[in-house]
Every structure is written in structure tokens, then in C-alpha cells.
Amino acid sequence: MNADEIKFDEKGLVPAIVQDAVSKEVLTLAYMNKESLGKTIESGETWFYSRSRSELWHKGATSGNTQAVTELRYDCDQDAILVQVVPNGPACHTGAYSCFKKAEAEREIQNPYAILGELERVIAERDAERPEGSYTTYLLTEGVDKILKKVGEEASEVIIAAKNRSHDELKWEAADLLFHLLVLLREQNLPFSEVLNALEERK
């Protein structure tokens, strides 16, 4: 992307929607001017323009919660930017994974697979916030070897449950395997959507 392609408003600003490149969760809405957009492109990390302080700011400069940019896009009117990132910690100054609160709503009955997307979002949240006492935090802190060990263990338990012809046992072990697989995908920065795309291509 070239900064000259963007239509900045009368104040020289353009809204920038920041999205987790893996979970696809919207993390924050900030503003860029031509200089901060140029620094974002040049450095590969997000830079914004603070309207309250009237100055540039590098996300994570003081907190360490930087955002590595994977892709920049602009909309059809060229007056808004989508910034896809891999976050290194929370996006919000409150310490939350995202600046946007998720509305408490019942899972859509017509989409029984929505839980997979919700689980991917929660794992991404745990990865950013690293709350103490969280099993997901423990796995991500221990790293890929621990996660791979758990994936292997759960796969073996799925096999045993199937051999035992126990639907109840198989149900729980399959759920454990899916969870640990999603944690592994997060550790590898691979969106679950790409796995689904691979399945779609095999039809």
C-alpha cells in the first residue's frame, strides 16, 4: 500500500480498523495520518495519530504490546484502512485483548458450529492477555512442544474411546482434541479458516 492512495479527511486523518490476522477479531479503531501510515508500512508495526495528544504514537512503545502488521487494505472509497496484525499482547489500554466488548448473546441455534469460532476467539484473547490460572495461558507459555504433546495424548485417547465403542467417552475426548488443536493453530498463527478452506478445496 502507498500512502498516496489514501483519501485523508480535512484533518489529514483516516480511520484504521485493526484486526487480529488469525482470529479475525476486531481489536481497535484508531486513526492514522500520512506520516503514521508511512511509519507503519516502513516498520511493519502499527503507528497511529493521537487526536487527543496531537502526536504520533507507536503501539506498544511503552507497554510492549506491539502489533506486527501482516496486511494493509483500504476500502472501495479509499477513506478507511483495514490493518491485519499479529498482536504481541492486549490491544486495549485496559489490558483487554480487544477494545470492543463482546455482547452477551445466546449461540445461534441455526449455526451449531459457531462454538468453534468463539473458541478460537477466546484462545486468541488468552494469548494476548495471559491471565493467571488459565490452562490456555499455561499451554501457550510452555510452548509448542507441550502443546504438541497434548495433541498427541488427546489423539490417542480418541482412538481408545473409539475402540471402546463409548460414545460418551469419545464425545469428550474429541472435544479435548479439537481444543488442543485450536491452541496449536494459534501458536502457529494459522487461522482455523484456512483449515476449513483446505477442506473446501478437497470437496
C-alpha positions as CSV (number, residue, x, y, z in Angstrom):
1,M,0.0,0.0,0.0
2,N,1.1,3.5,-0.8
3,A,0.0,6.4,1.5
4,D,-0.7,8.5,-1.7
5,E,-3.5,6.1,-2.5
6,I,-5.5,7.0,0.6
7,K,-8.1,9.8,0.9
8,F,-7.4,11.5,4.2
9,D,-10.1,13.7,5.7
10,E,-10.0,17.5,6.1
11,K,-7.9,17.0,9.3
12,G,-5.5,14.7,7.4
13,L,-6.7,11.6,9.1
14,V,-8.1,8.2,8.1
15,P,-9.8,5.6,10.4
16,A,-7.8,2.4,10.8
17,I,-9.6,-0.8,11.8
18,V,-7.2,-3.2,13.5
19,Q,-8.0,-6.9,13.2
20,D,-6.3,-10.0,14.6
21,A,-5.0,-11.7,11.4
22,V,-5.5,-15.2,13.0
23,S,-8.8,-15.0,14.9
24,K,-10.3,-12.2,12.7
25,E,-11.4,-10.4,15.9
26,V,-11.6,-6.6,15.6
27,L,-9.1,-5.2,18.2
28,T,-9.5,-1.5,18.0
29,L,-10.4,1.5,15.9
30,A,-7.7,4.2,15.7
31,Y,-6.6,7.0,13.3
32,M,-3.6,7.4,11.0
33,N,-2.2,10.4,9.2
34,K,0.1,10.2,6.2
35,E,3.2,10.1,8.5
36,S,1.9,7.3,10.8
37,L,0.8,5.3,7.8
38,G,4.2,5.6,6.3
39,K,5.9,4.5,9.5
40,T,3.5,1.5,9.7
41,I,4.4,0.5,6.2
42,E,8.1,1.1,6.8
43,S,8.4,-0.6,10.2
44,G,5.9,-3.4,9.9
45,E,4.3,-2.4,13.2
46,T,1.3,-0.2,13.9
47,W,1.7,3.6,14.3
48,F,-1.2,5.9,14.9
49,Y,-2.1,9.5,15.3
50,S,-3.5,10.5,18.7
51,R,-6.2,13.1,18.2
52,S,-6.2,13.9,22.0
53,R,-2.5,14.5,22.2
54,S,-2.0,15.7,18.6
55,E,1.0,13.4,18.1
56,L,2.2,10.1,16.6
57,W,2.3,7.0,18.7
58,H,3.8,3.6,18.2
59,K,1.5,0.9,19.6
60,G,3.4,-0.9,22.3
61,A,6.2,1.6,22.6
62,T,5.7,1.8,26.4
63,S,3.6,-1.3,27.1
64,G,5.4,-3.7,24.9
65,N,2.1,-4.8,23.3
66,T,3.2,-4.2,19.7
67,Q,1.3,-5.3,16.7
68,A,3.1,-6.9,13.8
69,V,1.3,-6.0,10.5
70,T,0.6,-8.8,8.1
71,E,-1.6,-7.0,5.7
72,L,-2.9,-3.5,4.9
73,R,-6.1,-2.9,2.8
74,Y,-8.2,0.1,2.0
75,D,-11.9,0.2,1.3
76,C,-13.6,0.9,-2.0
77,D,-13.8,4.7,-1.3
78,Q,-10.1,4.7,-0.2
79,D,-11.1,6.5,3.0
80,A,-10.7,3.7,5.6
81,I,-7.9,1.2,6.3
82,L,-8.0,-2.4,7.5
83,V,-4.9,-3.3,9.3
84,Q,-4.4,-7.1,10.0
85,V,-1.9,-7.8,12.7
86,V,-0.4,-10.5,14.9
87,P,-0.7,-8.8,18.4
88,N,2.0,-9.2,21.0
89,G,-0.3,-8.7,23.9
90,P,-3.6,-6.9,24.6
91,A,-4.8,-4.2,22.2
92,C,-6.7,-2.2,24.7
93,H,-5.1,0.2,27.3
94,T,-7.3,-1.6,29.9
95,G,-5.3,-4.8,29.4
96,A,-8.1,-6.4,27.4
97,Y,-7.5,-8.4,24.2
98,S,-9.9,-6.1,22.3
99,C,-11.2,-2.6,22.8
100,F,-14.6,-3.9,21.8
101,K,-16.7,-5.7,24.4
102,K,-18.5,-8.8,23.2
103,A,-22.3,-8.7,23.6
104,E,-23.6,-11.5,25.7
105,A,-25.9,-13.4,23.4
106,E,-27.1,-16.9,23.0
107,R,-25.4,-19.0,20.4
108,E,-27.3,-19.1,17.2
109,I,-29.3,-22.3,17.1
110,Q,-29.1,-22.4,13.3
111,N,-25.3,-22.5,13.4
112,P,-24.2,-25.3,15.8
113,Y,-20.6,-24.8,14.7
114,A,-20.4,-21.2,15.9
115,I,-18.7,-22.5,19.1
116,L,-15.5,-23.2,17.0
117,G,-15.2,-19.6,16.0
118,E,-16.0,-18.5,19.6
119,L,-13.4,-20.9,21.0
120,E,-10.8,-19.5,18.5
121,R,-11.6,-16.0,19.7
122,V,-11.3,-17.0,23.4
123,I,-7.9,-18.7,22.8
124,A,-6.7,-15.5,21.0
125,E,-7.9,-13.5,24.0
126,R,-6.0,-15.7,26.4
127,D,-2.9,-15.5,24.2
128,A,-3.0,-11.7,24.3
129,E,-3.9,-11.2,28.0
130,R,-2.2,-14.3,29.6
131,P,-4.5,-14.4,32.7
132,E,-3.0,-16.3,35.6
133,G,-4.6,-19.7,36.3
134,S,-5.8,-20.2,32.8
135,Y,-5.0,-23.6,31.3
136,T,-4.7,-22.0,27.8
137,T,-2.2,-19.5,29.2
138,Y,-0.2,-22.4,30.6
139,L,-0.1,-24.2,27.3
140,L,0.9,-21.1,25.3
141,T,3.6,-20.2,27.9
142,E,5.1,-23.7,27.8
143,G,5.3,-23.5,24.1
144,V,4.9,-25.7,21.0
145,D,6.5,-28.9,22.5
146,K,4.0,-29.0,25.4
147,I,1.0,-28.3,23.0
148,L,2.2,-31.0,20.6
149,K,2.4,-33.5,23.4
150,K,-1.2,-32.7,24.5
151,V,-2.4,-33.0,20.9
152,G,-0.7,-36.4,20.7
153,E,-2.2,-37.5,24.0
154,E,-5.7,-36.4,23.1
155,A,-5.5,-38.1,19.7
156,S,-4.5,-41.4,21.4
157,E,-7.4,-41.0,23.8
158,V,-9.8,-40.5,20.9
159,I,-8.6,-43.8,19.4
160,I,-9.0,-45.6,22.7
161,A,-12.5,-44.2,23.2
162,A,-13.5,-45.3,19.7
163,K,-12.1,-48.8,20.3
164,N,-14.1,-49.0,23.5
165,R,-17.3,-48.1,21.5
166,S,-18.1,-45.5,24.1
167,H,-20.0,-42.6,22.6
168,D,-19.8,-40.6,25.8
169,E,-16.1,-41.1,26.2
170,L,-15.5,-40.4,22.5
171,K,-17.5,-37.2,22.7
172,W,-15.4,-35.7,25.5
173,E,-12.0,-36.9,24.1
174,A,-12.9,-35.5,20.6
175,A,-13.7,-32.2,22.3
176,D,-10.4,-32.2,24.1
177,L,-8.6,-32.9,20.8
178,L,-10.3,-30.1,19.0
179,F,-9.5,-27.6,21.8
180,H,-5.8,-28.5,21.8
181,L,-5.7,-28.4,18.0
182,L,-7.1,-24.9,18.1
183,V,-4.4,-23.9,20.7
184,L,-1.8,-25.3,18.4
185,L,-3.1,-23.3,15.4
186,R,-3.0,-20.2,17.5
187,E,0.6,-20.9,18.5
188,Q,1.5,-21.3,14.8
189,N,-0.5,-18.2,13.8
190,L,-2.6,-20.3,11.4
191,P,-6.3,-19.2,11.2
192,F,-8.8,-22.0,11.5
193,S,-10.5,-20.6,8.4
194,E,-7.5,-21.8,6.4
195,V,-8.1,-25.3,7.6
196,L,-11.7,-25.0,6.6
197,N,-10.6,-23.6,3.2
198,A,-8.4,-26.7,2.7
199,L,-11.4,-28.9,3.4
200,E,-13.5,-26.9,0.9
201,E,-10.9,-27.3,-1.8
202,R,-11.0,-31.1,-1.3
203,K,-14.7,-31.4,-2.0
